[in-house]
Amino acid sequence: MNLPKVVSDLIKAQNEFDAVAYAQLFSESAFVFDEGKTHQRRLEIDRWIDHSNKNYQSVMKPLEHTEVGTTSILTAECSGTFPGSPITLKFHINIVDGQIQQLKVTE
């Protein structure tokens, strides 16, 4: 699967539970939409993913990737210590200048 570098790096950081590396992939003004909540700016994104890593230990297995303009849609099987694991999720990733500007996680 041919993925943009920032998407490959996102998967690697997630699977290694590296919240710092994960957050650094986002622009300073980025937004994350997940589980009905919005997380704004890199510091809040770092706190969100660190909390998620500690509570759910979720890893991602890429299944499919498509691109439309600056938006990548990654379909991945996510497994961890959360109810219903594993689950297939879609990660809608808006990339600007090699960094993630927006991430929206949907089922």
N, C-alpha and C positions, 0 to 999 in steps of 0.2 A: 504494500500500500504506500503510495507516494503522498506523504504529509508535509505541509509547510513546517519549517524548523521549529517555529514557536509552538505548534501543536504537538510535535514529537517531544519537545522539551517539557510541555505541560504534562503529558502522559508519564514521562520519566519522573518528574518531580512528584506527581501524585503517587506513583507506585513505590517511590522511595520514602514517602511521607515527609518530604522536605518542604515545609511551609515557606521557608525563606526563598528558596529557588522558585517555587510556584508563584509567589507574590511578585517576584522580580520580573516575571514574564508580562505583567500588566503595566500599562501606562499609569502615571501618577493619578490621572483623573478617571480611571476605569470604573466600570460598574459590573457587578455580578448579580444575577437574578437566580435564586435557587430556593426551592421549598416555600415560595410565596414571600420571600424577603429579598430586599435589595441591600447589597453591601457596596459602599462607595469608597473609592480611593484605595491606594495600595496598602496602607496600614490596616484598614478595616478588612480588606481581603485577606491579608496575612493572618489576622485574628480568626476570621471565619474558617479558613482552610486548616489552621492549626487545631482549632476546636473540633472540626469535622474529622481530622486525622486521628485525634486522640479518642473520639467517641465511636467512630465507625470503621476505622482502618480499611477504608475503601481502596481497592485497586481497579484499574481500568484495563480492559482488553479491547482494543479497537476492532470493530467489525466492518465499518464502512465509512468512507469520507467523500464528501462532495464539496465543490466550491462554486459560489455565485458571487462574482465581483470580489469584494474584500471580506465576504463572509464564508467561513468554513463551517460545515456541519459534520460533526464527528458522531457517529453512532458507536456506542461502546457498551460492552457488558461490564457492569460494575458489581463487585462482590465485596463483602466485608462483614462486619458484626452488626449490621442493621436488619430490622425485620423485613422479610421478603427477599433477602439476598439469595441469589444474584438477580439483578434487574437490568434491563436494557434502557439506556438513557441517550438522549440526543443533546449534544453540546453545540450550541449555535455561537460561534466565535467570530467576532468582528475584529479584524487585524488592521492596524494602521501603523505604518513605518516599522514593521517587524515586531510590534508589541500588541498585546490584546487590549482593545479599548472597551469591549463589552463581551460578556459571557452570559448566556441564558441556558439553563439546564431544564429540559423538558422530558416527558415520558414518551 
